C-alpha cells in the first residue's frame, strides 16, 4: 500500500483486462491507480466467453497504447465484442493506439474466412492512423490483397507489419506487397509469406530512400510451387544494402521437398531457421552448416532420426558457434547434445532428447 502510484500503475500494466477489473475492486487506492494512463499502456483483452466489456472500463480504452486482442472464433458474439473493444481503443478522445496484435483461439466455424474481422478492422481504422505495429500472425484465415492494400493506406505510420500467419495458403501477391511498401515508407520490420516476395519487392526494399531493414520473417509453404525462386545475387545485394538485417525462415510441412533447396539461398542472412517439414533433412542440415555458420542463432528441426543426422548435427555444432537456441524434435545421440554444449558458448536453451517423452517436449535452459 506504500508503493508510489506510478510504480503500482506500471505493475498493473502487465495485467490482462479481467485481472485489471479485479484489481479495480480491491480498494479505493487501487481503483484510483487504475485510471492512471500507465496502467493501460500495455493491455490484453480476451474475448472468449461472449461477455461484453465492463462499462466502467470503456472510457479508459483510449489510454491503451499497445493492445493484444485475443478472440474465440467459436461464437460470433466474441468477434463482435473484439471489434467493439478495438473501436473504442482507436476512436474517442486522445486515443493514440500504437501497436495492435490480434490472436484468434478456438475452432472457427466451418468455411469461416474471417471476412467480418477483416472488414471490421478496415472500417475501424481511420486514415492517418497512429498504428506503428500491426501483428496478424495469430489469425487463422487467409489475408487477402484488398485487406492488405486498405490497411497499408489507412496506416502510413507502420514500422512493423506481420502478415505471415498460419493460413493454408498465401493470399497476398507481390504487387500488393509493393503497394504496402510504398504506402508505409517507414517499414523496417516485415513478416510475410515468401510467396509474396519477388525480385521487384526486394529491389524496392533496397531503394536509397528506404530506412534500414531490421527484420524479415518469411513463411515458406505450398504456394512457393507457383512462384519463381529468388536469385541468390539479389539476396546478396539486400545483405549489402541492409548489413544488420535479421532474417527468420520458417519452412512449413506443406512445402514440397524438392523446393526446400531453392529456399535456402546461401546469401540470405539467416539468424533463425525453422525446418518444420517432417522430411529427411540431412542435406539441408549440411547446407545450413555451409551457408549460415556466421549468422545462425536459432535452429529448429522436425525430421526423422538417423545416425547420419546425428553426425551432421555434430558437424553443424562445430561450425555454427553463434547458436543461442537449438530445438530438434526427434531422438538424437548424447554426442549431439555434448557437441552443442561444448562448441556453442552462447547456447541458452535447447530441446535435444535421447529418449522419447510425452508431448510437449520440455526445453532445457542453461542461462
C-alpha positions as a printed Julia matrix, in Angstrom:
367×3 Matrix{Float64}:
   0.0     0.0     0.0
   3.04    2.28    0.34
   4.08    1.92   -3.3
   4.02    5.17   -5.3
   1.13    5.39   -7.74
   3.46    5.42  -10.77
   5.08    2.11   -9.75
   1.74    0.5    -8.94
   0.37    1.65  -12.29
   3.38    0.1   -14.04
   2.69   -3.22  -12.27
  -0.99   -3.07  -13.27
   0.01   -2.53  -16.89
   1.07   -6.21  -17.11
  -2.41   -7.49  -16.22
  -4.92   -8.52  -18.85
  -8.34   -6.87  -18.74
 -10.11   -9.29  -16.38
  -7.32   -9.0   -13.81
  -7.45   -5.22  -14.16
 -11.17   -5.41  -13.37
 -10.44   -7.5   -10.28
  -7.72   -5.13   -9.06
 -10.06   -2.18   -9.59
 -12.43   -3.51   -6.92
  -9.82   -4.15   -4.19
  -9.74   -0.71   -2.59
 -10.06    3.0    -3.35
  -6.31    3.48   -3.78
  -6.1     0.72   -6.38
  -9.24    1.99   -8.06
  -7.69    5.44   -8.43
  -4.42    3.98   -9.7
  -6.29    2.0   -12.33
  -7.24    5.25  -14.05
  -3.57    6.22  -14.4
  -2.52    6.15  -18.1
   0.46    3.87  -17.33
  -1.92    1.14  -16.13
  -3.33    0.87  -19.64
  -0.27    1.36  -21.83
   0.03   -2.4   -22.45
  -3.3    -4.2   -22.27
  -4.51   -7.66  -23.24
  -8.24   -8.14  -23.78
  -9.64  -11.66  -24.05
 -13.0   -12.05  -25.74
 -13.67  -15.72  -25.12
 -16.89  -16.1   -23.14
 -19.33  -13.94  -25.08
 -19.36  -11.32  -22.33
 -19.29   -7.64  -23.22
 -16.65   -5.23  -21.99
 -17.32   -3.87  -18.47
 -18.9    -0.45  -18.93
 -16.66    1.14  -16.28
 -13.58    0.45  -18.45
 -14.89    1.5   -21.84
 -13.82    5.11  -21.33
 -10.3     4.0   -20.38
  -9.59    2.03  -23.56
  -8.36    5.15  -25.43
  -5.45    5.16  -22.94
  -4.17    1.87  -24.38
  -1.03    2.2   -26.49
  -0.21   -1.47  -27.1
  -3.26   -3.73  -27.42
  -3.29   -7.52  -27.64
  -6.74   -8.68  -28.66
  -7.5   -12.37  -28.14
 -10.78  -13.67  -29.55
 -12.5   -17.03  -29.61
 -13.89  -17.72  -33.08
 -16.47  -20.28  -31.98
 -19.06  -17.62  -31.06
 -19.84  -14.6   -33.3
 -20.51  -12.61  -30.11
 -16.8   -12.82  -29.24
 -15.81  -11.35  -32.59
 -18.36   -8.58  -32.16
 -17.01   -7.78  -28.69
 -13.45   -7.79  -30.01
 -14.28   -5.28  -32.73
 -16.11   -3.14  -30.18
 -13.01   -3.09  -27.97
 -10.84   -2.14  -30.93
 -13.24    0.6   -31.99
 -13.12    2.17  -28.52
  -9.33    1.85  -28.34
  -8.83    3.53  -31.72
 -11.5     6.21  -31.51
 -12.56    8.62  -28.82
 -10.69   11.45  -27.21
  -6.92   11.18  -27.08
  -6.75    7.6   -28.36
  -3.32    7.02  -29.85
  -3.09    3.25  -30.31
   0.45    2.41  -31.42
   0.6    -1.4   -31.54
  -2.13   -3.93  -32.27
  -1.81   -7.71  -32.07
  -4.8    -9.94  -32.9
  -4.85  -13.57  -31.86
  -7.71  -15.99  -32.52
  -8.31  -19.07  -30.39
 -10.73  -21.95  -30.61
 -12.0   -23.76  -33.67
 -13.55  -21.41  -36.24
 -16.88  -22.28  -37.87
 -16.68  -24.47  -40.96
 -15.64  -22.43  -44.03
 -15.09  -19.32  -41.89
 -12.88  -16.92  -43.89
 -12.61  -14.03  -41.44
 -14.33  -11.53  -43.71
 -16.17   -9.87  -40.8
 -12.94   -9.3   -38.87
 -11.02   -8.06  -41.9
 -13.77   -5.67  -42.95
 -14.35   -4.6   -39.35
 -10.7    -3.72  -38.92
 -10.72   -1.67  -42.13
 -13.88    0.13  -41.04
 -12.43    0.98  -37.63
  -9.02    2.21  -38.7
  -9.09    5.84  -39.79
  -6.96    7.45  -42.45
  -3.71    8.54  -40.85
  -3.99    6.03  -38.01
  -1.29    6.22  -35.33
  -0.56    2.48  -35.56
   3.15    1.69  -35.91
   2.91   -2.08  -35.25
   0.29   -4.46  -36.68
   0.69   -8.15  -35.87
  -1.74  -10.55  -37.55
   0.28  -13.75  -37.12
  -2.36  -15.1   -34.74
  -5.3   -15.11  -37.17
  -6.04  -18.49  -38.84
  -7.69  -17.3   -42.04
  -6.19  -16.13  -45.34
  -5.47  -12.4   -45.54
  -6.38  -11.1   -48.98
  -4.92   -8.42  -51.26
  -7.79   -5.99  -50.76
  -7.42   -6.08  -46.98
  -3.65   -5.52  -47.0
  -3.95   -2.67  -49.51
  -6.61   -0.98  -47.38
  -4.67   -1.36  -44.14
  -1.45   -0.02  -45.65
  -3.26    3.05  -46.96
  -5.0     3.67  -43.62
  -1.84    3.17  -41.52
   1.01    5.01  -43.27
   2.99    5.25  -40.0
   3.5     1.48  -39.77
   7.03    0.43  -38.88
   6.3    -3.27  -38.26
   3.82   -5.38  -40.23
   3.34   -9.12  -39.65
   1.03  -10.94  -42.07
   2.85  -14.31  -42.03
   0.05  -16.16  -40.26
  -0.62  -19.9   -40.39
  -3.34  -19.95  -43.01
  -3.21  -22.77  -45.54
  -2.27  -20.57  -48.49
  -0.77  -17.18  -49.2
  -3.4   -14.64  -50.27
  -1.13  -11.63  -50.83
   0.71  -11.19  -54.11
   3.94   -9.31  -54.8
   2.25   -6.24  -56.27
   0.17   -5.82  -53.1
   3.34   -6.01  -51.03
   4.97   -3.36  -53.21
   1.89   -1.2   -52.7
   2.22   -1.62  -48.93
   5.9    -0.62  -49.03
   5.0     2.49  -50.98
   2.2     3.48  -48.59
   4.29    2.77  -45.47
   7.72    4.3   -46.11
   8.88    3.72  -42.51
   8.52   -0.08  -42.51
  11.63   -1.68  -41.02
  10.18   -4.99  -39.78
   8.2    -7.21  -42.14
   6.68  -10.66  -41.73
   5.25  -12.18  -44.92
   4.85  -15.38  -46.88
   7.86  -15.88  -49.11
   5.4   -16.43  -51.96
   4.57  -12.71  -51.62
   8.16  -11.75  -52.4
   9.59  -11.12  -55.83
  12.75   -9.66  -57.31
  10.92   -6.33  -57.62
   9.88   -6.38  -53.95
  13.48   -6.93  -52.87
  14.62   -4.14  -55.17
  12.04   -1.82  -53.6
  13.46   -2.67  -50.18
  16.9    -1.63  -51.43
  15.85    1.83  -52.62
  18.12    4.53  -51.14
  15.23    6.46  -49.56
  14.05    3.49  -47.51
  15.18    3.11  -43.87
  17.41    0.23  -42.81
  15.51   -3.05  -42.8
  15.86   -4.64  -39.35
  13.96   -7.91  -39.55
  12.35  -10.03  -42.24
  10.22  -13.03  -41.28
   9.44  -15.41  -44.14
   6.99  -18.3   -44.04
   7.54  -20.84  -46.81
   4.67  -23.15  -47.7
   2.96  -24.8   -50.66
   2.32  -21.51  -52.52
   6.02  -21.39  -53.44
   5.27  -24.06  -56.04
   3.72  -21.34  -58.17
   6.3   -18.56  -57.77
   9.74  -18.28  -59.37
  12.68  -18.75  -56.96
  14.53  -15.65  -55.8
  18.03  -15.11  -57.14
  20.9   -15.55  -54.69
  22.63  -12.47  -56.13
  19.6   -10.38  -55.21
  19.83  -11.63  -51.63
  23.5   -10.72  -51.65
  22.56   -7.18  -52.73
  19.93   -6.99  -49.98
  22.51   -8.04  -47.39
  24.9    -5.38  -48.65
  22.2    -2.68  -48.52
  20.98   -3.78  -45.05
  24.05   -5.17  -43.23
  22.22   -5.58  -39.89
  19.2    -7.39  -41.31
  17.8   -10.34  -39.3
  16.03  -12.96  -41.45
  13.82  -15.65  -39.92
  12.9   -18.54  -42.22
  10.11  -20.98  -41.43
   9.64  -23.91  -43.8
   6.2   -25.44  -43.37
   5.37  -29.13  -43.81
   3.25  -28.29  -46.86
   6.31  -27.08  -48.79
   7.25  -29.76  -51.35
  10.61  -31.33  -50.52
  12.08  -30.55  -53.92
  11.56  -26.81  -53.28
  13.5   -26.74  -49.99
  17.0   -26.31  -51.52
  15.74  -23.39  -53.6
  14.58  -21.58  -50.48
  17.87  -21.92  -48.57
  19.89  -19.45  -50.61
  23.47  -19.07  -49.29
  23.42  -15.26  -49.24
  20.34  -14.88  -47.0
  21.47  -13.54  -43.58
  19.52  -16.2   -41.67
  19.58  -15.84  -37.9
  16.56  -18.01  -37.13
  15.72  -21.14  -39.14
  12.74  -23.4   -38.52
  12.71  -26.52  -40.71
   9.27  -27.89  -39.83
   8.93  -30.18  -42.82
   8.94  -33.64  -41.18
  11.03  -34.82  -44.15
  14.58  -36.15  -44.22
  16.77  -33.08  -43.69
  20.29  -34.48  -43.89
  21.29  -32.49  -46.99
  19.59  -29.37  -45.64
  21.49  -29.57  -42.33
  24.75  -29.8   -44.26
  23.69  -26.84  -46.4
  22.86  -24.8   -43.28
  26.31  -25.54  -41.9
  27.95  -24.29  -45.1
  25.8   -21.22  -45.67
  24.74  -19.8   -42.29
  27.61  -20.61  -39.92
  28.37  -16.91  -39.4
  24.79  -15.77  -38.74
  22.62  -18.59  -37.37
  21.46  -18.12  -33.76
  18.24  -20.18  -33.55
  17.65  -23.58  -35.19
  14.53  -25.76  -35.03
  14.16  -29.11  -36.78
  11.28  -31.54  -37.23
  12.66  -34.57  -39.01
  13.01  -38.36  -38.62
  16.03  -39.55  -36.59
  19.02  -41.34  -38.07
  22.73  -41.95  -37.32
  23.56  -39.8   -40.33
  21.56  -36.92  -38.87
  23.47  -37.23  -35.59
  26.76  -36.95  -37.46
  25.5   -33.92  -39.42
  24.29  -32.17  -36.24
  27.65  -32.71  -34.53
  29.38  -31.16  -37.52
  26.9   -28.26  -37.53
  27.51  -27.6   -33.83
  31.23  -27.19  -34.5
  30.6   -24.61  -37.24
  27.53  -22.64  -36.07
  29.11  -21.44  -32.84
  26.77  -18.42  -32.51
  23.76  -20.61  -31.77
  21.69  -19.45  -28.79
  18.89  -21.99  -29.21
  18.59  -25.38  -30.87
  15.44  -27.49  -30.87
  15.36  -30.86  -32.59
  12.07  -32.74  -32.33
  13.45  -36.2   -32.92
  15.68  -38.51  -30.9
  19.4   -37.67  -31.06
  22.51  -39.2   -29.53
  24.2   -37.97  -26.37
  27.16  -36.94  -28.53
  24.93  -34.4   -30.3
  23.96  -32.77  -27.0
  27.58  -32.7   -25.87
  28.68  -31.13  -29.15
  26.23  -28.22  -28.9
  27.04  -27.55  -25.25
  30.79  -27.71  -25.94
  31.05  -25.69  -29.13
  28.27  -23.09  -28.7
  29.22  -20.82  -25.77
  26.11  -18.64  -26.19
  23.68  -21.57  -26.01
  20.93  -20.63  -23.55
  18.33  -23.35  -24.15
  17.86  -26.47  -26.19
  15.39  -29.27  -26.89
  17.52  -32.35  -27.57
  16.28  -35.72  -26.33
  17.93  -39.16  -26.25
  14.61  -40.8   -25.31
  11.05  -40.1   -26.36
   8.97  -38.02  -23.96
   5.23  -37.27  -23.76
   4.19  -34.27  -25.8
   5.05  -31.43  -25.41
   8.79  -31.92  -25.02
  10.32  -29.77  -22.33
  13.09  -27.31  -23.09
  16.37  -27.35  -21.13
  17.55  -23.9   -20.03
  21.24  -23.24  -19.44
  21.21  -19.49  -18.74
